[in-house]
Amino acid sequence: MSQEISSSRTLHRLIYASRQAFTPEMNPNEEIDGLIRASIRNNSATALTGLLLVHDGWFLQALEGPAGAVMTTYQRILNDPRHTESRVLSAGPASGREFGDWNMCARRVSAADDAILDTLSQRQVFDPTTLTDLAALRLLKAVRGIQDRTALSA
Ligand SMILES: Cc1cc2nc3c(=O)[nH]c(=O)nc-3n(C[C@H](O)[C@H](O)[C@H](O)COP(=O)(O)O)c2cc1C
């Protein structure tokens, strides 16, 4: 088996940050709901899982799955005019899925999300592009932890 084929089957994770770029005619909440619906539909068909954090004008998203699906999907997302200045914070093979319960779960940070806000308060101004790869993953895992508890208590 060539290395290329084997690497396309390996689990990969990509984390990127980008700025929201909604035009005045757009309703951001409706746009976000729409892109989540498309994500769940497309990601479930391509064995992708992940989490999207929506905070303070930013997106921070983890995508994990087969390398080919991760890269194809990220290329499509890159072309989406609803965000800009996308920057990859980490990309590469992963030993297991961190967000395996969701084809795409979105979380808007609210004041009640103490654990997330603790992590965010390390910065006066939230700017995910300054996060290291490990810090970005830690933040998204904190969000996942909150989401798990919310789902359990729902
Ligand atoms: C921040 C952001 C994250 C997105 N994440 C995903 C995703 O995980 N999966 C996906 O298929 N589309 C995602 N999209 C939407 C795509 O850019 C695109 O609109 C969509 O895949 C088109 O799907 P459709 O051709 O089935 O309508 C995202 C868009 C933005 C702006």
The ligand as an ORCA input file, in Angstrom:
! r2SCAN-3c Opt
* xyz 0 1
  C     -17.215     28.876      9.652
  C     -17.830     27.888      8.705
  C     -17.773     26.535      8.983
  C     -18.325     25.601      8.101
  N     -18.228     24.265      8.383
  C     -18.675     23.365      7.482
  C     -18.510     21.965      7.701
  O     -17.970     21.510      8.719
  N     -18.995     21.122      6.758
  C     -19.608     21.555      5.626
  O     -20.008     20.733      4.808
  N     -19.791     22.871      5.406
  C     -19.344     23.785      6.300
  N     -19.537     25.118      6.069
  C     -20.385     25.527      4.937
  C     -19.652     25.471      3.624
  O     -18.854     26.618      3.463
  C     -20.665     25.386      2.462
  O     -21.560     26.462      2.539
  C     -21.456     24.106      2.512
  O     -20.631     22.990      2.724
  C     -22.234     23.918      1.200
  O     -22.999     22.764      1.342
  P     -24.131     22.376      0.270
  O     -23.454     22.445     -1.073
  O     -24.529     21.004      0.679
  O     -25.228     23.392      0.444
  C     -18.976     26.055      6.934
  C     -19.021     27.425      6.655
  C     -18.457     28.341      7.521
  C     -18.525     29.806      7.207
*
